[in-house]
Amino acid sequence: MSAGTGRYGLSREGEAAYDVIVVGAGIAGSLVARKLGECGRRVLVLEAGVRDADPERGHREALERYFAASAKVPGSALAPNPAAPWPEVTDLGGGPGDGHLVQRGRLPYASGYVRANGGTGTVWTGLTPRMLPEDFSTLTTFGYGRDWPLSYVDLEPYYRAAERELGVAADIREQRNLVGLPFPEGYVFPMRAIPASRLDRLMADRLDGRRVEEPGSPDPVELRVVGTPHARNGVPDPAYDDGAGYLPVGAHGRPDPESRCVGSATCIPHCPSHAKYTPLKTQARWSRSVTLVDRAVVSRVLVAPDGRATGVEYVSYTSNSPDSVGELTKPRTVTAAVVVLAAHAVENARLLLLSGLAERSGQVGRNLMDHPVLLTWGLMPEQVGPYRDPGSTSGLEGFRTGPSRRTRAPFRIEIGNWGWLWARGPVDGDVAELLNSGARDGRGRFGADLRSAVRDRVGRQFALQFEMEQSADPTNRITLDPVLRDRLGLPRPVATYDLSRHVKEGIAAAKAVSDQVFTLLGAEDHTDFADGGGWPGRFEHEGRTYGYRGAGHGAGTHIMGSSPGTSVVDSWQHCWDHPGLYAVGCGSMPSVATSNPTLTMAALALRSAERIETDLADRDRPALLDSGAAL
């Protein structure tokens, strides 16, 4: 803690207690705090979740909770927290009042998030593809969605900075030549690509160079299996940083040249080997001028009469119990020159709405987005070795771009290494089905017969995951419930959500592509969106039934733009209406394109941190005396 501040950041009368307050210690918030702390700024990070006093013990307990959980969902490694609840995926298909996120749309908003120290960045998959240059101008180029107020060229240096901070492993030749991304000459990723899975290699043998018809496109698309960038430790590339190389970051933020992904297949939610990046690695490298206060739920952003942000109000709780919030403090106020909201797209919008701020454009909470995911699944002719790698190590990139974007949503295809887990749940269901069917004597399968059937069924399982672009739509939104409250008495967030025709056409095109791919693979297609409660995201389109899952890529809600009349924040993620107030994260993104958004979010956060430091430096610079002024 910097000199001159007390335990709770109180300072000399008339001064802000901190230079910057960051609300939320996820990926974006942790990166902003790190960068500003490196500049010597006094940063207070307020986190609603609980920080582990002993990180190694916390790591072991999280793994034990995951192993013991019956439902292997993103939050299964975390202890429930009634003081800071979150919408788990098991809640999202329930009634309008079930779970933290209230559902009131035509279709469910199918993605959850977690409110824990490190945020959803502790339970993410770890995939870090970049957006394509054309993704920043879909309105101008294709006639739909919103254009960004910045370009790929503007963001490219920050992509490289984010790839360093997160520790990205990828093949630069694949990303340049097969994905079509521009990079500076001589650039390589910090680490070499994560090895392809057995399934990836089998698919490449059968699909590379083959062509499939794409609905809406006059030309067939050539298939090519391409490795996906990962924020996961692999083999460092000695050519990185002009030959300086890269030192992987391992357990608890410590440099570890031997840290590697070992294929534990539990990336969601918990990496036993510490190979996957999480914000806890960044927090371990914060400077001494950064202070984290956990169990701190911010309920209001404070502003001066002129609209300038001056601080926040928050409540602290004491309990670790899953059944009680314990004792609550009286609301506390802390002040700063800059306030940065970094609490997830839903929670950022909720806090702006609770505070009655940034209302000029009428866009706060609107333009809620995700990647609706079409899953297709089946059995390969031979054993593919599922459940031995990260969730996805490669994909098919050819459907992300092209003129067909004018009529249907583009998509990226992830090759799923975890069998039918996301589509149908754990292998327990397969075991139960095989146990109770198929034996000639009618008594079910047991012993060697059952083991052989399970080996054959599970060992051949694979899935394709089609991540759809969803463009900004102001009718998809987050609001506050007028009646329902959480355990702290704060209004719960309400999601009003639907899929546009553009997205539904993309899903239909993806299923047509999937059918052709399955034929080329010689695979049995077991895809079935049956109406049995397993597909709350189920809809009819042009006489066919489809289902979708949420990718966990919440975006929109405080969208950026080039005008205060049509957006909440500018290209720096600074709120138009309030000097000193930033809302950072995926909530600022005008589109999610077809790439997992984490790397783009990280790049934007680093860019915002640079601007915040520039503004603070300008504030601190002594005013120059006019040469004609009297001395």
C-alpha positions as CSV (number, residue, x, y, z in Angstrom):
1,M,0.0,0.0,0.0
2,S,1.4,3.4,-0.9
3,A,2.5,5.9,1.7
4,G,-0.1,8.3,3.0
5,T,-3.1,5.9,2.8
6,G,-4.7,4.1,5.7
7,R,-6.0,0.6,5.8
8,Y,-9.1,1.4,3.8
9,G,-7.5,3.9,1.5
10,L,-8.4,7.0,3.5
11,S,-6.0,9.9,2.7
12,R,-5.3,13.5,3.5
13,E,-8.5,15.6,3.4
14,G,-9.4,16.7,0.0
15,E,-7.4,14.0,-1.9
16,A,-8.7,10.9,-3.6
17,A,-7.8,7.8,-1.6
18,Y,-6.5,6.1,-4.8
19,D,-5.5,7.0,-8.3
20,V,-7.7,4.2,-9.7
21,I,-10.4,1.9,-8.4
22,V,-11.0,-1.3,-10.4
23,V,-14.3,-3.1,-9.8
24,G,-13.7,-6.8,-10.6
25,A,-10.5,-8.9,-10.6
26,G,-11.1,-11.0,-13.7
27,I,-8.9,-10.9,-16.8
28,A,-9.6,-7.3,-17.8
29,G,-9.5,-5.9,-14.3
30,S,-6.3,-7.8,-13.3
31,L,-4.5,-6.6,-16.4
32,V,-5.5,-3.0,-16.0
33,A,-4.4,-3.1,-12.3
34,R,-1.1,-4.7,-13.3
35,K,-0.3,-2.1,-15.9
36,L,-1.2,0.9,-13.8
37,G,0.6,-0.6,-10.8
38,E,3.8,-0.9,-12.9
39,C,3.5,2.9,-13.4
40,G,3.4,3.4,-9.7
41,R,-0.3,4.2,-9.5
42,R,-2.2,3.5,-6.3
43,V,-4.8,1.0,-7.4
44,L,-7.6,-0.5,-5.3
45,V,-9.2,-3.6,-6.8
46,L,-12.6,-4.5,-5.3
47,E,-13.6,-8.1,-5.8
48,A,-17.0,-9.6,-4.9
49,G,-15.6,-13.1,-4.6
50,V,-13.3,-14.6,-2.0
51,R,-9.5,-14.7,-2.3
52,D,-7.7,-17.8,-1.1
53,A,-5.4,-16.9,1.8
54,D,-3.3,-20.0,0.8
55,P,-3.2,-20.2,-3.0
56,E,-1.9,-23.8,-3.1
57,R,-4.4,-25.0,-0.7
58,G,-7.1,-23.2,-2.6
59,H,-5.9,-24.9,-5.8
60,R,-6.2,-28.4,-4.2
61,E,-9.6,-27.7,-2.7
62,A,-10.9,-26.5,-6.1
63,L,-9.8,-29.7,-7.7
64,E,-11.3,-31.8,-5.0
65,R,-14.7,-29.9,-5.4
66,Y,-14.6,-30.5,-9.1
67,F,-13.9,-34.2,-8.7
68,A,-16.7,-34.6,-6.2
69,A,-19.3,-32.6,-8.2
70,S,-22.0,-34.6,-10.0
71,A,-22.4,-31.9,-12.6
72,K,-19.1,-30.9,-14.2
73,V,-20.2,-27.3,-14.9
74,P,-17.9,-24.2,-15.0
75,G,-18.7,-23.3,-11.4
76,S,-18.2,-26.8,-10.0
77,A,-14.7,-26.1,-8.7
78,L,-15.9,-23.1,-6.7
79,A,-17.7,-23.0,-3.4
80,P,-21.2,-21.5,-3.7
81,N,-21.3,-17.9,-2.5
82,P,-24.8,-16.5,-1.6
83,A,-23.3,-13.0,-1.1
84,A,-22.1,-13.0,-4.7
85,P,-24.2,-15.5,-6.7
86,W,-23.8,-16.2,-10.3
87,P,-25.8,-17.8,-13.1
88,E,-24.7,-21.4,-13.5
89,V,-25.5,-23.2,-16.7
90,T,-27.7,-25.6,-14.9
91,D,-30.0,-22.7,-14.0
92,L,-30.3,-21.2,-17.4
93,G,-33.0,-23.4,-18.7
94,G,-35.3,-23.0,-15.7
95,G,-38.3,-20.8,-15.1
96,P,-38.1,-17.0,-15.2
97,G,-37.2,-16.7,-11.5
98,D,-34.6,-19.5,-11.3
99,G,-31.0,-18.7,-10.7
100,H,-29.2,-15.3,-10.4
101,L,-30.0,-14.3,-14.0
102,V,-33.7,-13.9,-14.5
103,Q,-34.8,-15.1,-18.0
104,R,-37.6,-13.2,-19.7
105,G,-36.8,-13.6,-23.4
106,R,-38.2,-15.6,-26.2
107,L,-35.2,-17.8,-26.0
108,P,-32.8,-18.3,-23.0
109,Y,-29.6,-16.5,-22.7
110,A,-27.7,-19.7,-22.4
111,S,-24.3,-18.6,-21.0
112,G,-23.3,-18.2,-17.4
113,Y,-20.3,-16.6,-15.6
114,V,-18.8,-16.8,-12.2
115,R,-18.3,-14.2,-9.5
116,A,-15.1,-15.3,-7.9
117,N,-11.6,-13.9,-7.5
118,G,-10.3,-14.1,-11.0
119,G,-13.8,-14.1,-12.5
120,T,-14.8,-16.3,-15.3
121,G,-11.1,-16.2,-16.4
122,T,-10.5,-18.9,-13.8
123,V,-12.8,-21.4,-15.5
124,W,-12.5,-20.6,-19.2
125,T,-11.3,-22.9,-21.9
126,G,-8.1,-21.0,-22.7
127,L,-8.6,-20.4,-26.4
128,T,-7.2,-17.1,-27.9
129,P,-7.8,-16.6,-31.6
130,R,-7.7,-13.0,-32.9
131,M,-10.6,-11.3,-34.7
132,L,-10.3,-10.9,-38.5
133,P,-9.7,-7.4,-40.0
134,E,-13.1,-7.5,-41.7
135,D,-14.8,-8.2,-38.3
136,F,-14.3,-4.6,-37.3
137,S,-16.4,-3.2,-40.2
138,T,-19.4,-5.6,-40.8
139,L,-21.8,-2.7,-41.4
140,T,-19.7,-1.1,-44.0
141,T,-18.5,-4.3,-45.6
142,F,-21.5,-6.6,-45.4
143,G,-24.4,-4.4,-44.4
144,Y,-25.3,-5.7,-41.0
145,G,-24.3,-5.1,-37.3
146,R,-22.2,-2.2,-36.1
147,D,-18.7,-1.0,-37.1
148,W,-16.1,-0.7,-34.5
149,P,-14.6,2.8,-33.8
150,L,-11.2,1.3,-34.3
151,S,-9.6,-1.1,-36.8
152,Y,-7.6,-4.3,-36.6
153,V,-4.5,-2.2,-37.4
154,D,-5.3,0.0,-34.3
155,L,-5.6,-3.0,-32.1
156,E,-2.8,-5.2,-33.5
157,P,0.0,-3.9,-31.2
158,Y,-2.2,-4.6,-28.2
159,Y,-3.0,-8.1,-29.5
160,R,0.7,-8.8,-29.3
161,A,0.9,-7.3,-25.8
162,A,-2.0,-9.5,-24.7
163,E,-0.4,-12.6,-26.2
164,R,2.7,-11.9,-24.1
165,E,0.6,-11.3,-20.9
166,L,-1.5,-14.4,-21.3
167,G,1.3,-16.6,-22.7
168,V,-0.1,-17.7,-26.0
169,A,1.0,-20.8,-27.9
170,A,0.3,-20.9,-31.6
171,D,1.8,-21.4,-35.1
172,I,2.4,-18.1,-36.8
173,R,2.5,-19.7,-40.3
174,E,-0.9,-21.3,-39.8
175,Q,-2.4,-18.1,-38.5
176,R,-1.0,-16.0,-41.3
177,N,-1.4,-18.4,-44.2
178,L,-4.5,-20.4,-43.3
179,V,-6.5,-18.0,-41.2
180,G,-5.4,-14.9,-43.2
181,L,-4.3,-12.7,-40.3
182,P,-1.7,-10.0,-40.8
183,F,1.2,-9.9,-38.4
184,P,4.4,-7.7,-38.3
185,E,7.3,-9.3,-40.2
186,G,9.3,-11.5,-37.9
187,Y,6.7,-11.9,-35.2
188,V,6.2,-15.3,-33.6
189,F,4.0,-16.3,-30.7
190,P,5.6,-16.7,-27.2
191,M,5.2,-20.5,-27.4
192,R,4.9,-23.0,-30.1
193,A,1.5,-24.5,-30.9
194,I,-0.1,-27.0,-28.5
195,P,0.2,-30.4,-30.2
196,A,-2.8,-31.6,-32.3
197,S,-4.9,-34.3,-30.8
198,R,-5.3,-37.7,-32.3
199,L,-8.8,-36.6,-33.4
200,D,-7.4,-33.5,-35.1
201,R,-4.9,-35.7,-37.0
202,L,-7.5,-38.2,-38.2
203,M,-9.8,-35.3,-39.3
204,A,-6.9,-33.6,-41.2
205,D,-6.2,-36.9,-43.0
206,R,-9.7,-37.1,-44.3
207,L,-10.8,-33.5,-44.7
208,D,-7.8,-31.4,-45.7
209,G,-8.2,-30.3,-49.3
210,R,-11.8,-31.6,-49.6
211,R,-14.6,-29.1,-50.5
212,V,-18.1,-28.7,-49.2
213,E,-21.0,-26.6,-50.4
214,E,-21.8,-23.6,-48.2
215,P,-25.4,-22.4,-48.3
216,G,-25.5,-18.8,-49.5
217,S,-22.1,-19.0,-51.2
218,P,-21.6,-19.5,-54.9
219,D,-18.3,-21.3,-54.4
220,P,-17.5,-24.4,-52.3
221,V,-15.3,-24.0,-49.3
222,E,-12.0,-25.9,-49.0
223,L,-11.6,-27.6,-45.6
224,R,-8.3,-27.4,-43.7
225,V,-7.8,-28.4,-40.0
226,V,-5.9,-25.5,-38.4
227,G,-4.5,-25.3,-34.9
228,T,-6.1,-22.9,-32.4
229,P,-4.1,-20.4,-30.4
230,H,-4.1,-21.2,-26.6
231,A,-3.3,-19.2,-23.5
232,R,-1.7,-22.4,-22.2
233,N,1.9,-23.3,-21.6
234,G,3.7,-25.2,-24.3
235,V,7.2,-25.2,-25.6
236,P,8.7,-21.7,-25.6
237,D,9.7,-20.4,-29.0
238,P,13.4,-19.2,-28.8
239,A,12.8,-16.8,-31.7
240,Y,10.2,-14.8,-29.7
241,D,11.0,-11.2,-28.8
242,D,13.8,-10.9,-31.4
243,G,15.5,-14.0,-30.0
244,A,15.1,-13.2,-26.3
245,G,12.6,-16.1,-25.9
246,Y,9.8,-16.5,-23.5
247,L,9.7,-17.8,-19.9
248,P,6.3,-19.5,-19.1
249,V,4.4,-18.6,-16.0
250,G,3.5,-21.5,-13.9
251,A,1.8,-22.1,-10.5
252,H,0.8,-18.9,-8.6
253,G,2.5,-16.6,-11.1
254,R,6.0,-18.0,-10.7
255,P,8.3,-18.3,-13.7
256,D,8.6,-21.9,-14.6
257,P,10.5,-22.9,-17.8
258,E,9.2,-26.5,-17.4
259,S,5.5,-25.7,-17.1
260,R,3.5,-27.5,-19.8
261,C,-0.1,-28.6,-20.6
262,V,-0.2,-32.3,-19.7
263,G,-3.7,-33.0,-21.2
264,S,-5.7,-33.3,-18.0
265,A,-8.9,-32.6,-19.9
266,T,-10.3,-30.5,-17.1
267,C,-9.6,-27.1,-18.5
268,I,-13.2,-26.1,-17.7
269,P,-13.1,-25.4,-14.9
270,H,-9.7,-26.2,-13.4
271,C,-6.2,-26.9,-14.7
272,P,-4.4,-29.2,-12.3
273,S,-0.9,-28.4,-13.8
274,H,-1.3,-24.6,-13.7
275,A,-0.6,-24.5,-17.5
276,K,-3.7,-22.6,-18.4
277,Y,-3.6,-18.8,-17.9
278,T,-5.9,-17.4,-15.2
279,P,-6.0,-13.9,-13.7
280,L,-4.4,-15.3,-10.5
281,K,-1.1,-15.4,-12.4
282,T,-1.4,-11.7,-13.2
283,Q,-2.4,-10.9,-9.6
284,A,0.7,-12.6,-8.3
285,R,2.8,-10.2,-10.3
286,W,1.0,-7.0,-9.2
287,S,3.2,-4.3,-7.7
288,R,3.0,-3.3,-4.1
289,S,0.9,-0.2,-5.1
290,V,-2.0,-2.5,-6.0
291,T,-4.4,-3.5,-3.2
292,L,-7.0,-6.2,-3.5
293,V,-10.0,-6.2,-1.2
294,D,-12.1,-9.3,-1.6
295,R,-15.7,-9.9,-0.4
296,A,-16.5,-6.4,-1.5
297,V,-19.7,-6.0,-3.5
298,V,-20.0,-2.6,-5.2
299,S,-23.5,-1.3,-5.3
300,R,-23.0,2.2,-6.7
301,V,-20.6,4.4,-8.7
302,L,-20.3,7.9,-7.2
303,V,-20.2,11.0,-9.4
304,A,-19.7,14.7,-8.8
305,P,-22.3,17.3,-9.8
306,D,-20.4,17.8,-13.1
307,G,-20.7,14.0,-13.9
308,R,-17.1,13.1,-13.1
309,A,-16.7,9.7,-11.4
310,T,-15.3,10.2,-7.9
311,G,-15.5,6.7,-6.3
312,V,-17.7,3.8,-5.4
313,E,-19.9,2.5,-2.6
314,Y,-19.5,-1.1,-1.5
315,V,-20.6,-3.6,1.1
316,S,-18.4,-6.3,2.6
317,Y,-19.5,-9.6,3.9
318,T,-17.8,-12.1,6.3
319,S,-19.1,-15.6,5.6
320,N,-17.5,-18.4,3.6
321,S,-20.6,-20.5,4.1
322,P,-22.6,-21.6,1.1
323,D,-25.8,-21.0,3.1
324,S,-25.2,-17.5,4.7
325,V,-23.7,-14.2,3.8
326,G,-22.6,-13.7,7.4
327,E,-22.3,-10.2,8.8
328,L,-22.5,-7.2,6.4
329,T,-20.7,-4.0,6.9
330,K,-22.4,-0.7,6.5
331,P,-21.9,0.7,3.0
332,R,-18.4,2.0,2.6
333,T,-17.3,4.8,0.3
334,V,-13.8,5.0,-1.3
335,T,-12.6,7.6,-3.7
336,A,-10.3,7.8,-6.7
337,A,-9.5,9.9,-9.7
338,V,-10.5,7.1,-12.1
339,V,-13.1,4.3,-11.7
340,V,-12.8,1.2,-13.9
341,L,-15.7,-1.2,-14.1
342,A,-14.4,-4.7,-15.0
343,A,-17.0,-7.0,-13.6
344,H,-18.4,-8.9,-16.6
345,A,-20.8,-7.7,-19.3
346,V,-23.9,-8.5,-17.2
347,E,-22.5,-7.1,-13.9
348,N,-21.1,-4.0,-15.5
349,A,-24.4,-3.2,-17.0
350,R,-26.2,-4.0,-13.7
351,L,-23.9,-1.6,-11.8
352,L,-24.4,1.2,-14.4
353,L,-28.1,0.7,-14.1
354,L,-28.1,0.7,-10.3
355,S,-26.1,3.9,-10.4
356,G,-28.3,5.6,-13.0
357,L,-25.2,6.5,-15.1
358,A,-24.3,6.7,-18.8
359,E,-27.9,7.1,-19.9
360,R,-27.6,9.6,-22.7
361,S,-27.6,7.0,-25.6
362,G,-30.2,4.7,-24.0
363,Q,-27.8,1.8,-24.7
364,V,-26.8,0.7,-21.2
365,G,-27.7,-3.0,-20.9
366,R,-28.6,-3.3,-24.6
367,N,-27.0,-5.2,-27.4
368,L,-26.4,-8.3,-25.2
369,M,-24.5,-10.9,-27.2
370,D,-23.0,-14.3,-27.0
371,H,-21.8,-17.0,-29.4
372,P,-24.8,-19.3,-29.8
373,V,-23.2,-22.7,-30.4
374,L,-24.6,-25.4,-32.6
375,L,-23.3,-28.8,-31.5
376,T,-23.3,-31.9,-33.7
377,W,-21.9,-35.2,-32.5
378,G,-21.3,-38.7,-33.6
379,L,-19.1,-41.8,-33.7
380,M,-15.9,-42.0,-35.8
381,P,-15.2,-45.4,-37.5
382,E,-12.2,-45.9,-35.3
383,Q,-11.0,-45.0,-31.8
384,V,-10.1,-41.3,-31.5
385,G,-8.8,-41.1,-27.9
386,P,-11.2,-38.5,-26.4
387,Y,-10.8,-36.8,-23.0
388,R,-7.0,-36.7,-23.3
389,D,-6.4,-33.1,-24.4
390,P,-7.7,-29.5,-24.0
391,G,-11.3,-29.2,-25.0
392,S,-10.4,-28.2,-28.5
393,T,-7.0,-27.9,-30.1
394,S,-7.9,-27.3,-33.7
395,G,-10.7,-26.1,-35.9
396,L,-12.0,-25.4,-39.4
397,E,-11.6,-21.7,-40.2
398,G,-13.0,-21.4,-43.8
399,F,-16.5,-20.3,-42.8
400,R,-15.5,-17.2,-40.8
401,T,-15.4,-14.9,-43.8
402,G,-16.8,-14.3,-47.3
403,P,-19.8,-12.7,-49.0
404,S,-22.3,-15.2,-47.5
405,R,-22.0,-13.1,-44.3
406,R,-24.5,-10.7,-45.9
407,T,-27.3,-13.3,-45.6
408,R,-26.3,-15.5,-42.7
409,A,-24.1,-15.4,-39.6
410,P,-20.5,-16.7,-40.1
411,F,-19.2,-19.3,-37.8
412,R,-16.0,-21.0,-36.7
413,I,-15.9,-24.8,-36.2
414,E,-14.1,-26.1,-33.1
415,I,-13.2,-29.8,-33.2
416,G,-14.3,-31.1,-29.8
417,N,-11.9,-33.5,-28.0
418,W,-14.2,-34.3,-25.1
419,G,-16.5,-36.7,-26.7
420,W,-20.2,-35.9,-26.2
421,L,-19.7,-34.2,-22.9
422,W,-21.1,-30.8,-23.9
423,A,-23.8,-32.2,-26.1
424,R,-25.1,-35.0,-23.8
425,G,-23.3,-34.8,-20.5
426,P,-20.7,-37.0,-18.8
427,V,-20.1,-40.6,-20.0
428,D,-22.2,-41.8,-17.1
429,G,-25.2,-41.5,-19.4
430,D,-23.5,-43.8,-22.0
431,V,-22.7,-46.3,-19.3
432,A,-26.3,-46.4,-18.0
433,E,-27.7,-46.7,-21.5
434,L,-25.4,-49.6,-22.4
435,L,-25.9,-51.2,-19.1
436,N,-29.7,-51.4,-19.6
437,S,-29.8,-52.3,-23.3
438,G,-28.4,-54.4,-26.1
439,A,-27.7,-57.8,-24.4
440,R,-29.2,-60.8,-26.1
441,D,-30.6,-62.3,-22.9
442,G,-32.5,-59.1,-22.1
443,R,-30.8,-58.6,-18.7
444,G,-28.5,-55.9,-19.8
445,R,-24.7,-55.8,-20.2
446,F,-22.2,-56.5,-17.4
447,G,-18.6,-57.3,-16.9
448,A,-16.4,-57.8,-20.0
449,D,-19.4,-57.2,-22.3
450,L,-20.1,-53.8,-20.7
451,R,-16.5,-52.8,-20.7
452,S,-16.1,-53.6,-24.4
453,A,-19.3,-51.7,-25.3
454,V,-18.3,-48.6,-23.3
455,R,-14.8,-48.7,-24.8
456,D,-16.3,-48.9,-28.3
457,R,-18.9,-46.2,-27.7
458,V,-16.9,-43.6,-25.7
459,G,-13.6,-44.2,-27.5
460,R,-15.2,-43.2,-30.9
461,Q,-17.0,-40.1,-29.7
462,F,-16.4,-36.7,-31.2
463,A,-18.3,-33.4,-31.6
464,L,-18.2,-30.3,-33.8
465,Q,-18.9,-27.0,-32.2
466,F,-20.1,-24.2,-34.5
467,E,-19.7,-20.8,-32.9
468,M,-22.0,-18.3,-34.5
469,E,-21.4,-14.6,-34.7
470,Q,-24.3,-12.7,-33.1
471,S,-24.5,-9.1,-34.1
472,A,-25.6,-6.3,-31.8
473,D,-29.4,-6.0,-31.3
474,P,-30.7,-3.4,-28.9
475,T,-33.7,-5.6,-28.1
476,N,-31.4,-8.2,-26.5
477,R,-30.7,-6.6,-23.2
478,I,-30.0,-6.7,-19.4
479,T,-32.4,-4.8,-17.1
480,L,-33.0,-4.8,-13.4
481,D,-35.9,-6.8,-11.9
482,P,-38.3,-4.5,-10.0
483,V,-39.1,-7.2,-7.4
484,L,-36.6,-10.0,-7.2
485,R,-33.5,-9.3,-5.0
486,D,-30.3,-11.1,-4.2
487,R,-29.2,-11.8,-0.6
488,L,-27.7,-8.3,-0.3
489,G,-30.9,-6.7,-1.3
490,L,-29.7,-5.7,-4.8
491,P,-32.0,-6.1,-7.8
492,R,-31.2,-9.2,-9.8
493,P,-30.3,-8.9,-13.5
494,V,-32.9,-9.8,-16.1
495,A,-32.0,-11.1,-19.6
496,T,-34.3,-10.5,-22.5
497,Y,-32.9,-12.5,-25.4
498,D,-33.6,-14.0,-28.8
499,L,-31.9,-15.1,-32.0
500,S,-32.2,-13.0,-35.2
501,R,-33.0,-14.5,-38.5
502,H,-29.4,-13.8,-39.6
503,V,-28.2,-16.1,-36.7
504,K,-30.8,-18.8,-37.4
505,E,-29.8,-18.8,-41.1
506,G,-26.2,-19.3,-39.9
507,I,-27.2,-22.2,-37.7
508,A,-29.1,-23.8,-40.6
509,A,-26.0,-23.4,-42.8
510,A,-23.8,-24.9,-40.2
511,K,-25.9,-28.0,-39.9
512,A,-25.8,-28.4,-43.7
513,V,-22.0,-28.1,-43.6
514,S,-21.9,-30.6,-40.7
515,D,-23.9,-33.2,-42.6
516,Q,-21.3,-33.0,-45.5
517,V,-18.4,-33.2,-43.0
518,F,-19.8,-36.3,-41.3
519,T,-20.2,-38.0,-44.7
520,L,-16.5,-37.2,-45.6
521,L,-15.4,-38.7,-42.2
522,G,-17.5,-41.8,-42.6
523,A,-19.0,-41.0,-39.2
524,E,-22.3,-42.0,-37.6
525,D,-24.3,-38.9,-36.9
526,H,-26.1,-39.0,-33.5
527,T,-27.1,-35.4,-33.3
528,D,-30.6,-35.0,-31.8
529,F,-32.2,-31.9,-30.4
530,A,-35.0,-33.8,-28.6
531,D,-37.5,-32.0,-26.5
532,G,-36.5,-33.5,-23.2
533,G,-35.3,-30.5,-21.2
534,G,-31.7,-30.9,-22.3
535,W,-32.0,-28.2,-24.9
536,P,-33.7,-25.1,-23.5
537,G,-32.1,-23.3,-26.4
538,R,-34.4,-25.1,-28.9
539,F,-36.2,-23.5,-31.8
540,E,-37.9,-24.2,-35.2
541,H,-36.6,-22.6,-38.4
542,E,-37.8,-23.3,-41.9
543,G,-39.5,-26.5,-40.7
544,R,-36.5,-27.9,-38.9
545,T,-35.6,-28.1,-35.2
546,Y,-32.3,-26.9,-33.9
547,G,-30.7,-26.4,-30.5
548,Y,-27.9,-24.2,-29.2
549,R,-25.7,-23.9,-26.2
550,G,-24.1,-20.7,-24.9
551,A,-20.4,-20.4,-25.3
552,G,-19.9,-18.3,-22.1
553,H,-18.9,-15.3,-24.3
554,G,-21.1,-12.6,-22.8
555,A,-20.7,-9.3,-24.7
556,G,-22.4,-6.0,-25.4
557,T,-24.3,-4.1,-22.7
558,H,-22.0,-1.0,-22.6
559,I,-21.2,-0.9,-26.3
560,M,-18.4,1.2,-27.8
561,G,-18.9,3.6,-30.7
562,S,-17.9,6.8,-32.4
563,S,-20.8,8.9,-31.1
564,P,-22.2,9.5,-27.6
565,G,-25.7,9.4,-29.0
566,T,-25.4,5.8,-30.1
567,S,-22.9,4.2,-27.7
568,V,-22.0,4.0,-24.0
569,V,-18.2,4.2,-24.3
570,D,-15.6,5.4,-26.8
571,S,-12.8,3.4,-28.4
572,W,-10.8,3.7,-25.2
573,Q,-13.8,2.2,-23.2
574,H,-14.2,5.6,-21.5
575,C,-17.8,6.5,-20.7
576,W,-18.9,9.4,-22.9
577,D,-21.0,11.0,-20.1
578,H,-18.6,10.7,-17.2
579,P,-15.0,11.9,-17.1
580,G,-12.9,9.4,-15.1
581,L,-15.3,6.4,-15.6
582,Y,-14.3,3.4,-17.7
583,A,-16.3,0.3,-18.5
584,V,-13.9,-2.4,-19.8
585,G,-14.4,-5.9,-21.0
586,C,-16.4,-7.8,-23.6
587,G,-19.4,-5.5,-22.7
588,S,-17.7,-2.8,-24.8
589,M,-17.4,-4.9,-28.0
590,P,-19.7,-3.8,-30.9
591,S,-19.5,-7.4,-32.2
592,V,-18.2,-10.8,-31.2
593,A,-17.4,-12.0,-34.7
594,T,-16.4,-15.7,-34.7
595,S,-13.4,-15.8,-32.4
596,N,-13.4,-16.5,-28.7
597,P,-13.4,-12.9,-27.3
598,T,-10.9,-13.2,-24.4
599,L,-7.8,-12.1,-26.3
600,T,-9.6,-9.2,-27.9
601,M,-10.9,-8.2,-24.4
602,A,-7.4,-8.4,-23.0
603,A,-6.0,-6.3,-25.9
604,L,-8.7,-3.7,-25.3
605,A,-8.0,-3.6,-21.5
606,L,-4.3,-3.0,-22.1
607,R,-5.1,-0.2,-24.5
608,S,-7.4,1.4,-22.0
609,A,-4.8,1.1,-19.2
610,E,-2.4,3.0,-21.5
611,R,-4.9,5.7,-22.0
612,I,-5.7,5.9,-18.2
613,E,-2.0,6.3,-17.4
614,T,-1.7,9.0,-20.1
615,D,-4.6,10.9,-18.5
616,L,-3.2,10.6,-15.0
617,A,0.2,11.7,-16.1
618,D,-1.3,14.8,-17.8
619,R,-3.1,15.5,-14.5
620,D,0.1,15.2,-12.5
621,R,2.2,17.2,-14.9
622,P,3.0,20.7,-13.4
623,A,1.3,23.5,-15.3
624,L,3.7,25.5,-17.4
625,L,3.9,29.2,-16.5
626,D,3.1,31.6,-19.2
627,S,6.4,33.2,-20.3
628,G,4.9,36.6,-19.8
629,A,3.5,36.0,-16.4
630,A,4.9,37.9,-13.4
631,L,7.2,35.8,-11.2
